[in-house]
Amino acid sequence: MITPYPTLKLLTSIAGLASLIALSPIASAETARAATAKMPPVNDGLPMPGFAIDPATTAIVITDPQNDFLSPKGVTWGVVGQSITENGTVENLEALFKVAGETGMPVFVSPHFYYAHDHKWEFEGTLETLMHSIGMFDRPHALTLEGFEGSGADWLDLYKPYINNGKTVVTSPHKVYGPETNDLVLQLRKAGISKVILGGMSSNLCTESHMRELIEQGFEVMVVTDATAGAITPLYNGYDASLTNFRMIASAVDNTDNTVKAIKAAYRK
């Protein structure tokens, strides 16, 4: 009997996956561990490309370190607060800002702002519709900071000394989720950056979209898994969804403590 092509193709794919797993053997069920917010993966059946920090070419990129995500008064706290609290996201992002200041590592902030004309779009995706309806990241227009201080679009107060230090690069705003609509890639390339340590909000939206586009643009990216968080609703967990994709796409995933230690070690060489 001749095996139908779709079945043969499926068997070939399964064999290929088995070969991949064989190249990264799992020692035992007890020692195998998937990536979590706080712990890097161990023997999870996937390759470990790794990420070597080069002070000359590595920068930290933070997406949306803004009140509407990170403050209990923000408009999304009801769905992101649990993940932020469990991950220690606010404190971990500060740790990244702080180690950058101590070592001189460049920091780039990619913010999310909506101006009045953005509310006139003819069509939107699901969460674009939601963000516009609740006034998330709203500013009157691009040419004034009127009403910005303390608003949902403003930086979390904790981060202002780091962002407003005259050294941090704040890019033009991205409009949906990824950096395709702002100048982050240009700013990174002009600064000679080819490696990115990525954190920020929100994990399965802007942070993951930045990871994907930066990798497509030829950057090497690692994600700091507890320096981000996602929305959790009764039927969906955005953080868990992003954690799988971070692991499968980025060169490395690790927690904030290990990342800070690695940055300090790289600058001591």
C-alpha positions as CSV (number, residue, x, y, z in Angstrom):
1,M,0.0,0.0,0.0
2,I,1.4,3.4,-0.9
3,T,1.5,5.8,2.0
4,P,-0.5,9.0,1.2
5,Y,1.8,12.1,0.9
6,P,0.3,14.0,3.9
7,T,0.9,11.0,6.2
8,L,4.5,10.6,4.9
9,K,5.1,14.3,5.4
10,L,3.8,14.1,9.0
11,L,6.0,11.1,9.8
12,T,9.0,12.9,8.3
13,S,8.3,16.0,10.5
14,I,8.0,13.8,13.6
15,A,11.3,12.1,12.8
16,G,12.9,15.5,12.4
17,L,11.6,16.6,15.7
18,A,12.8,13.4,17.4
19,S,16.3,14.0,15.9
20,L,16.3,17.6,17.3
21,I,15.4,16.3,20.8
22,A,18.0,13.6,20.5
23,L,20.6,16.4,20.0
24,S,19.6,18.0,23.3
25,P,19.0,14.9,25.5
26,I,16.9,15.3,28.6
27,A,18.7,13.7,31.6
28,S,15.6,12.8,33.4
29,A,12.1,14.0,34.1
30,E,13.4,15.5,37.4
31,T,16.1,17.6,35.9
32,A,14.2,18.8,32.8
33,R,12.6,22.2,33.3
34,A,10.9,24.6,30.9
35,A,11.7,28.3,31.1
36,T,9.7,30.2,33.8
37,A,9.7,33.8,34.8
38,K,12.3,33.3,37.5
39,M,14.3,30.3,36.1
40,P,16.0,29.6,32.8
41,P,15.3,26.3,31.1
42,V,17.2,23.1,31.8
43,N,17.3,20.2,29.4
44,D,14.0,21.2,27.8
45,G,14.7,19.5,24.5
46,L,15.6,22.7,22.6
47,P,19.0,24.1,21.6
48,M,20.6,26.7,23.8
49,P,22.2,29.3,21.4
50,G,23.3,31.5,24.2
51,F,24.0,35.3,24.4
52,A,27.4,36.8,25.0
53,I,27.3,40.4,26.2
54,D,29.8,42.6,24.3
55,P,29.9,46.1,25.9
56,A,30.7,47.6,22.5
57,T,27.6,46.3,20.7
58,T,25.0,45.4,23.4
59,A,22.2,47.6,24.6
60,I,19.1,47.3,26.8
61,V,15.7,47.9,25.2
62,I,12.7,48.6,27.3
63,T,9.2,48.7,25.9
64,D,6.4,50.7,27.4
65,P,7.7,51.5,31.0
66,Q,4.5,53.5,31.5
67,N,1.9,54.1,34.1
68,D,-1.0,52.5,32.2
69,F,0.8,49.2,32.5
70,L,3.0,49.4,35.6
71,S,1.1,51.5,38.1
72,P,-1.8,50.2,40.2
73,K,-3.6,53.3,39.0
74,G,-3.1,52.4,35.3
75,V,-6.0,51.4,33.1
76,T,-4.8,47.9,32.5
77,W,-3.8,47.0,36.1
78,G,-6.8,44.8,36.5
79,V,-5.5,42.3,34.0
80,V,-1.7,42.8,34.2
81,G,-1.3,43.4,37.9
82,Q,-1.2,39.7,38.9
83,S,1.6,38.9,36.4
84,I,3.5,42.1,37.3
85,T,3.4,41.3,41.0
86,E,4.3,37.6,40.6
87,N,7.2,38.4,38.3
88,G,8.4,41.4,40.3
89,T,8.4,43.3,37.0
90,V,8.6,46.8,38.4
91,E,11.6,46.1,40.5
92,N,13.3,44.0,37.9
93,L,13.0,46.8,35.2
94,E,14.5,49.2,37.7
95,A,17.4,46.7,38.2
96,L,18.1,46.8,34.5
97,F,18.0,50.6,34.4
98,K,20.3,50.7,37.4
99,V,22.9,48.3,36.1
100,A,23.0,50.2,32.8
101,G,23.7,53.4,34.8
102,E,26.4,51.8,36.8
103,T,28.2,50.2,33.8
104,G,27.4,52.7,31.0
105,M,25.5,50.2,29.0
106,P,23.2,52.1,26.5
107,V,19.5,52.0,27.1
108,F,16.7,52.6,24.5
109,V,13.1,53.1,25.5
110,S,10.4,52.4,22.9
111,P,7.2,54.0,24.2
112,H,3.6,53.7,23.2
113,F,1.7,57.0,22.6
114,Y,-1.7,57.6,21.0
115,Y,-2.5,61.1,19.8
116,A,-6.0,62.4,18.9
117,H,-5.6,61.6,15.2
118,D,-4.8,57.9,16.1
119,H,-8.4,57.6,17.3
120,K,-9.6,58.2,13.7
121,W,-8.2,54.9,12.3
122,E,-10.7,53.1,10.0
123,F,-10.0,49.6,11.4
124,E,-8.3,48.1,14.4
125,G,-7.3,44.8,15.9
126,T,-8.8,43.4,19.1
127,L,-6.6,45.1,21.7
128,E,-6.1,48.2,19.6
129,T,-9.9,48.6,19.9
130,L,-9.7,48.1,23.6
131,M,-6.7,50.4,24.2
132,H,-8.4,53.2,22.2
133,S,-11.7,52.7,24.1
134,I,-10.1,53.1,27.5
135,G,-7.8,56.0,26.5
136,M,-4.6,54.0,27.1
137,F,-1.4,56.0,26.4
138,D,-3.3,59.0,25.3
139,R,-1.6,62.4,24.7
140,P,-3.3,65.5,23.2
141,H,-0.8,65.6,20.3
142,A,2.9,65.1,19.4
143,L,3.9,68.8,19.8
144,T,3.1,69.3,23.4
145,L,3.6,67.6,26.8
146,E,0.5,69.2,28.2
147,G,-1.2,66.7,30.5
148,F,1.6,64.3,30.2
149,E,3.1,64.5,33.7
150,G,1.4,61.8,35.9
151,S,-0.8,60.6,33.1
152,G,-1.2,57.0,32.0
153,A,1.2,57.7,29.1
154,D,3.9,59.0,31.5
155,W,6.9,57.0,32.8
156,L,6.5,55.2,36.1
157,D,7.9,57.7,38.7
158,L,10.5,55.1,39.8
159,Y,12.1,55.1,36.3
160,K,12.2,58.9,35.7
161,P,15.7,59.4,37.0
162,Y,17.0,56.8,34.6
163,I,15.0,57.8,31.6
164,N,15.4,61.5,32.0
165,N,19.2,61.3,32.6
166,G,20.2,62.8,29.3
167,K,21.7,59.5,28.2
168,T,18.8,57.1,27.6
169,V,17.5,57.2,24.1
170,V,13.7,57.6,23.9
171,T,12.5,56.6,20.4
172,S,9.5,57.9,18.6
173,P,6.4,56.1,19.6
174,H,5.3,52.7,18.2
175,K,1.7,52.6,17.3
176,V,0.6,49.0,17.3
177,Y,3.0,46.6,19.0
178,G,6.3,46.3,17.2
179,P,9.0,48.8,16.3
180,E,8.1,48.8,12.6
181,T,6.3,52.1,13.1
182,N,9.0,53.9,15.1
183,D,12.8,54.6,14.8
184,L,14.1,52.1,17.2
185,V,16.0,50.0,14.6
186,L,17.5,53.2,13.1
187,Q,18.6,54.4,16.5
188,L,20.2,51.0,17.4
189,R,22.0,50.8,14.1
190,K,23.3,54.4,14.3
191,A,24.7,53.6,17.8
192,G,26.5,50.5,16.5
193,I,24.3,48.1,18.4
194,S,23.8,44.5,17.2
195,K,22.8,42.7,20.4
196,V,19.7,43.6,22.5
197,I,18.7,42.7,26.1
198,L,14.9,43.1,26.0
199,G,12.4,43.7,28.7
200,G,9.3,45.8,29.3
201,M,5.6,45.6,28.7
202,S,3.5,43.9,27.7
203,S,5.0,40.4,27.2
204,N,2.9,38.9,24.4
205,L,2.2,42.2,22.7
206,C,4.8,44.9,22.4
207,T,7.7,43.0,24.0
208,E,7.2,39.9,21.9
209,S,6.6,42.0,18.8
210,H,9.8,43.9,19.4
211,M,11.7,40.7,19.8
212,R,10.4,39.3,16.6
213,E,11.1,42.4,14.5
214,L,14.5,43.0,15.9
215,I,15.4,39.4,15.1
216,E,14.0,39.8,11.6
217,Q,16.2,42.9,11.3
218,G,19.3,40.9,12.1
219,F,19.8,41.7,15.8
220,E,20.7,39.1,18.4
221,V,18.1,39.2,21.2
222,M,17.8,37.8,24.7
223,V,14.7,38.3,26.8
224,V,14.7,39.0,30.5
225,T,11.8,36.8,31.5
226,D,10.9,38.5,34.8
227,A,11.4,42.0,33.5
228,T,8.1,41.7,31.6
229,A,4.5,40.5,32.3
230,G,1.3,40.0,30.5
231,A,-2.5,40.2,30.8
232,I,-4.3,37.4,32.5
233,T,-8.0,37.0,32.0
234,P,-10.4,34.2,32.9
235,L,-9.8,32.5,29.6
236,Y,-6.3,33.7,28.5
237,N,-2.8,34.0,29.9
238,G,-0.8,36.4,27.8
239,Y,2.4,35.9,29.8
240,D,2.5,32.1,29.4
241,A,1.9,32.5,25.7
242,S,4.8,34.9,25.4
243,L,7.2,32.8,27.5
244,T,6.9,29.9,25.0
245,N,7.7,32.2,22.1
246,F,10.6,33.9,23.9
247,R,12.1,30.5,24.4
248,M,11.6,29.3,20.9
249,I,12.7,32.4,19.1
250,A,15.3,34.4,21.1
251,S,18.9,33.5,21.4
252,A,18.5,33.3,25.2
253,V,16.1,33.8,28.0
254,D,17.1,34.4,31.6
255,N,16.0,36.2,34.8
256,T,17.0,39.6,36.0
257,D,19.4,38.5,38.6
258,N,21.5,36.5,36.2
259,T,21.3,39.2,33.6
260,V,22.5,41.9,35.9
261,K,25.4,39.6,37.0
262,A,26.3,38.9,33.4
263,I,26.3,42.6,32.5
264,K,28.6,43.5,35.4
265,A,30.9,40.6,34.5
266,A,31.1,41.8,30.9
267,Y,32.1,45.3,31.9
268,R,34.8,44.0,34.3
269,K,36.7,42.3,31.5
